[in-house]
Amino acid sequence: MTKYVILGLILLDVLLNVAGQLSLKFGMSKMGNFALGATELAGVFLRAALNPYVIVGLFCYGTGFLVWLIVLAKAEVSYAYPMISLGYVLTAVLAWQLFGENVTFGRMAGILVTCLGVFLIARS
């Protein structure tokens, strides 16, 4: 039973990280075009800090961090940490669906290899 609880917490952490990443991406895409100069970045950081999507993204990351601490206390890191790679898969697929990002054959092949590796680790 404990193994399933740990697996559930790992998946919760993955989902929180994916939600955080996508929320940050969406929030930053709403910032519009900006220069990368040193003087402009302070204003960009301030606007980003006040952006509700960025705030939600940071909240998701923070909550995921707390969940991850529990996972580390109860599971072997060599088992748990590779599971985080599922976040790469979900993020790529959702970025393709939500933001229209280009997911090439090479990226999809890499995602499938990642899934195979996670499957093999989960069975151990």
PAZAPA-4460 file (N, C-alpha, C; in steps of 0.05 Angstrom, whole numbers, plus 32768, in hexadecimal, padded with zeros to 4 digits):
% residues 124
    n_x    n_y    n_z   ca_x   ca_y   ca_z    c_x    c_y    c_z   seq   type   mol
   8011   7FE8   8000   8000   8000   8000   8011   8019   8000     1      M     A
   8026   8019   8010   8037   8031   8012   8044   8037   7FF7     2      T     A
   804B   8022   7FE8   8057   8027   7FCD   8044   8037   7FBB     3      K     A
   802A   8031   7FBD   8016   803F   7FAC   8012   805B   7FB6     4      Y     A
   8014   8060   7FD0   8012   807B   7FDA   8029   808B   7FD1     5      V     A
   8041   8080   7FD2   8059   808E   7FC9   8057   8093   7FAB     6      I     A
   804F   8080   7F9C   804B   8084   7F7F   8037   809A   7F7A     7      L     A
   8021   809B   7F89   800D   80B0   7F86   8019   80CB   7F8D     8      G     A
   802A   80CD   7FA1   8037   80E6   7FA8   804A   80EF   7F92     9      L     A
   8059   80DC   7F87   806B   80E2   7F71   805B   80ED   7F59    10      I     A
   8045   80E0   7F53   8034   80EA   7F3C   8028   8105   7F43    11      L     A
   8020   810A   7F5C   8016   8124   7F63   802C   8139   7F5F    12      L     A
   8044   8133   7F68   805A   8145   7F64   805F   814B   7F46    13      D     A
   805E   8136   7F36   8061   813A   7F19   804B   814C   7F0E    14      V     A
   8032   8147   7F16   801C   8158   7F0C   801F   8175   7F15    15      L     A
   8027   8179   7F2E   802B   8194   7F38   8041   81A2   7F29    16      L     A
   8057   8194   7F23   806D   81A0   7F13   8064   81A7   7EF7    17      N     A
   8055   8195   7EEA   804B   819A   7ECF   8038   81B2   7ECF    18      V     A
   8026   81B2   7EE2   8014   81C9   7EE4   8023   81E3   7EE9    19      A     A
   8037   81E2   7EFA   8047   81F9   7F00   8056   8203   7EE7    20      G     A
   8062   81F0   7ED8   8071   81F8   7EC0   805F   8204   7EAB    21      Q     A
   8047   81F8   7EA6   8035   8202   7E92   8029   821D   7E9B    22      L     A
   8024   8220   7EB4   8019   823A   7EBE   802E   8250   7EBB    23      S     A
   8047   8249   7EC2   805D   825D   7EBE   805F   8265   7EA1    24      L     A
   805F   8251   7E8F   8061   8256   7E72   804A   8268   7E69    25      K     A
   8032   8261   7E71   801A   8271   7E69   801D   828E   7E74    26      F     A
   8024   8290   7E8D   8027   82AB   7E99   803C   82BC   7E8B    27      G     A
   8052   82AF   7E85   8068   82BE   7E78   8061   82C4   7E5B    28      M     A
   8051   82B4   7E4E   8048   82BA   7E32   8036   82D2   7E32    29      S     A
   8028   82D7   7E48   8017   82EF   7E4A   8027   8309   7E4F    30      K     A
   8041   8306   7E54   8051   831D   7E5A   8058   832D   7E40    31      M     A
   8055   8320   7E29   805B   832E   7E10   8079   832E   7E0B    32      G     A
   8081   833B   7DF6   809D   833D   7DEF   80AC   8350   7E01    33      N     A
   80C3   8349   7E0A   80D3   835B   7E1A   80F1   8357   7E14    34      F     A
   8100   836C   7E19   811C   836C   7E14   812A   835C   7E2B    35      A     A
   8142   8352   7E25   8151   8342   7E38   8167   8353   7E45    36      L     A
   8165   836D   7E43   817A   837E   7E4F   8177   837E   7E6E    37      G     A
   818D   8385   7E7B   818E   8385   7E98   817A   8399   7EA4    38      A     A
   8176   83AF   7E98   8164   83C3   7EA3   8146   83BB   7E9F    39      T     A
   8140   83AC   7E8A   8125   83A4   7E85   811C   838C   7E96    40      E     A
   812F   837B   7E9D   8129   8363   7EAB   811D   8367   7EC7    41      L     A
   8125   837C   7ED5   811A   8381   7EEF   80FB   8385   7EED    42      A     A
   80F3   8395   7ED9   80D6   839A   7ED5   80C8   8380   7ECD    43      G     A
   80D5   8370   7EBC   80C9   8357   7EB3   80C5   8344   7ECB    44      V     A
   80D9   8342   7EDD   80D6   8331   7EF4   80C0   833B   7F07    45      F     A
   80BD   8355   7F09   80A8   8360   7F1A   808D   835A   7F0E    46      L     A
   808A   835E   7EF4   8070   8357   7EE7   806A   8339   7EE9    47      R     A
   807F   8329   7EE6   807B   830C   7EE8   8072   8304   7F04    48      A     A
   807E   8311   7F18   8078   830B   7F34   805B   8312   7F3B    49      A     A
   804F   8324   7F2C   8033   832C   7F31   801F   831E   7F1E    50      L     A
   802A   830E   7F0C   8019   8300   7EF8   800B   82E8   7F07    51      N     A
   7FF1   82E7   7F06   7FE3   82D1   7F14   7FEB   82B5   7F0B    52      P     A
   7FF0   82B2   7EF1   7FF8   8297   7EE7   8014   828F   7EF2    53      Y     A
   8026   82A3   7EF4   8040   829D   7EFF   803E   8297   7F1C    54      V     A
   802D   82A5   7F2A   8028   829F   7F47   801D   8283   7F4B    55      I     A
   800A   827B   7F3A   7FFF   8260   7F3C   8015   824B   7F35    56      V     A
   8025   8251   7F21   803B   823F   7F1B   804F   823B   7F32    57      G     A
   8056   8251   7F3F   8068   8250   7F56   805B   8241   7F6D    58      L     A
   8041   8244   7F71   8033   8236   7F86   8034   8217   7F80    59      F     A
   802F   8210   7F67   8030   81F4   7F5F   804C   81E8   7F65    60      C     A
   8061   81F7   7F5D   807C   81EE   7F62   8081   81EB   7F80    61      Y     A
   8079   81FF   7F90   807D   81FE   7FAD   806F   81E6   7FB9    62      G     A
   8056   81E1   7FB1   8047   81CB   7FBC   8054   81B0   7FB3    63      T     A
   805C   81AF   7F9A   806A   8198   7F90   8084   8192   7FA0    64      G     A
   8092   81A7   7FA7   80AA   81A4   7FB7   80A4   8198   7FD2    65      F     A
   808E   81A0   7FDF   8086   8195   7FF9   807E   8177   7FF6    66      L     A
   8070   8171   7FE1   8069   8155   7FDC   8082   8145   7FD7    67      V     A
   8095   8150   7FC8   80AE   8142   7FC2   80BE   813C   7FDC    68      W     A
   80BD   814E   7FEF   80CB   8149   8008   80C0   8130   8016    69      L     A
   80A6   812C   8015   809A   8115   8021   80A3   80FC   8011    70      I     A
   80A3   80FE   7FF7   80AC   80E7   7FE6   80C9   80DF   7FEE    71      V     A
   80DA   80F3   7FF0   80F6   80ED   7FF7   80F9   80E0   8012    72      L     A
   80E8   80E6   8024   80E9   80DA   803F   80E0   80BD   803E    73      A     A
   80D0   80B5   802B   80C4   809B   802B   80CD   8088   8014    74      K     A
   80DA   8093   8000   80E1   8082   7FE9   80FF   8085   7FE2    75      A     A
   8109   8071   7FD4   8124   8072   7FCB   8126   8087   7FB4    76      E     A
   8139   8098   7FB6   813B   80AE   7FA2   8141   80A2   7F86    77      V     A
   814F   808B   7F85   8155   807E   7F6B   813B   8073   7F5E    78      S     A
   8126   806F   7F6E   810C   8067   7F63   80FB   8080   7F5D    79      Y     A
   80FB   8092   7F6F   80E8   80A9   7F6D   80F1   80BD   7F58    80      A     A
   810A   80C4   7F58   8113   80DA   7F46   810F   80D5   7F29    81      Y     A
   8115   80BD   7F1F   810F   80B9   7F02   80F2   80BC   7EFB    82      P     A
   80E0   80B7   7F0E   80C4   80BB   7F08   80BD   80D8   7F01    83      M     A
   80CD   80EA   7F0A   80C9   8106   7F04   80CA   810B   7EE6    84      I     A
   80D8   80FA   7ED8   80DA   80FD   7EBB   80BF   80FB   7EAD    85      S     A
   80AB   80F0   7EBA   8090   80F0   7EAF   8086   810C   7EAA    86      L     A
   8090   811F   7EBA   8089   813B   7EB7   8092   8145   7E9C    87      G     A
   80A8   813C   7E92   80B2   8144   7E77   809E   813C   7E62    88      Y     A
   8094   8123   7E65   8081   8119   7E51   8067   8129   7E52    89      V     A
   805C   812C   7E6A   8043   813B   7E6C   8046   8158   7E63    90      L     A
   805C   8165   7E6B   8060   8181   7E63   8062   8183   7E45    91      T     A
   8071   8172   7E38   8073   8173   7E1B   8059   816F   7E0D    92      A     A
   804A   815C   7E15   8030   8156   7E09   801C   816D   7E0D    93      V     A
   801B   8177   7E26   8009   818D   7E2C   8011   81A7   7E1F    94      L     A
   802B   81AC   7E1D   8035   81C4   7E0F   802D   81C3   7DF1    95      A     A
   802E   81AB   7DE6   8026   81A7   7DCA   8008   81AD   7DC7    96      W     A
   7FF8   81A2   7DDA   7FDB   81A5   7DD8   7FD2   81C1   7DE0    97      Q     A
   7FDD   81CD   7DF4   7FD4   81E6   7DFF   7FE0   81FF   7DF1    98      L     A
   7FFA   81FC   7DEA   8008   8213   7DDF   8010   8210   7DC2    99      F     A
   8009   81F9   7DB6   8010   81F4   7D9A   802D   81F2   7D95   100      G     A
   803C   81E9   7DAA   8059   81E6   7DA6   805F   81CF   7D93   101      E     A
   8076   81D1   7D85   807E   81BE   7D72   808B   81A6   7D80   102      N     A
   807D   818F   7D7F   8088   8177   7D8A   808F   8164   7D73   103      V     A
   80A9   8164   7D6C   80B2   8155   7D55   80B4   8137   7D5B   104      T     A
   80B9   8127   7D46   80BC   810A   7D49   80D3   8104   7D5C   105      F     A
   80E9   8113   7D5A   80FF   810E   7D6C   80F8   8113   7D89   106      G     A
   80E8   8128   7D8E   80DF   812D   7DAA   80CD   8117   7DB3   107      R     A
   80BB   810E   7DA2   80A8   80F8   7DA9   80B8   80DF   7DAF   108      M     A
   80CC   80D9   7D9F   80DC   80C1   7DA3   80EA   80C3   7DBF   109      A     A
   80F5   80DA   7DC5   8101   80DE   7DDF   80EE   80DB   7DF6   110      G     A
   80D6   80E4   7DF2   80C1   80E2   7E06   80BA   80C4   7E0A   111      I     A
   80B8   80B5   7DF4   80B2   8098   7DF7   80C8   8089   7E05   112      L     A
   80E1   8090   7DFF   80F8   8084   7E0D   80F6   808A   7E2B   113      V     A
   80EF   80A3   7E31   80EC   80AB   7E4D   80D7   809A   7E5B   114      T     A
   80C0   8097   7E4D   80AA   8087   7E58   80B3   806A   7E5D   115      C     A
   80C2   805E   7E4B   80CC   8043   7E4E   80DE   8041   7E66   116      L     A
   80EF   8054   7E6A   8101   8054   7E81   80F2   8057   7E9B   117      G     A
   80DE   8068   7E9C   80CE   806B   7EB4   80BF   8051   7EBA   118      V     A
   80B5   8044   7EA5   80A6   802B   7EA9   80B9   8016   7EB5   119      F     A
   80D1   8014   7EAB   80E4   8000   7EB5   80EB   8006   7ED2   120      L     A
   80EF   801F   7ED9   80F5   8026   7EF4   80DE   8020   7F07   121      I     A
   80C6   8026   7EFE   80AE   8022   7F0F   80AA   8005   7F15   122      A     A
   80B2   7FF3   7F03   80AF   7FD7   7F08   80C3   7FCB   7F1B   123      R     A
   80D8   7FDA   7F20   80EE   7FCF   7F31   80E7   7FD0   7F4F   124      S     A
***
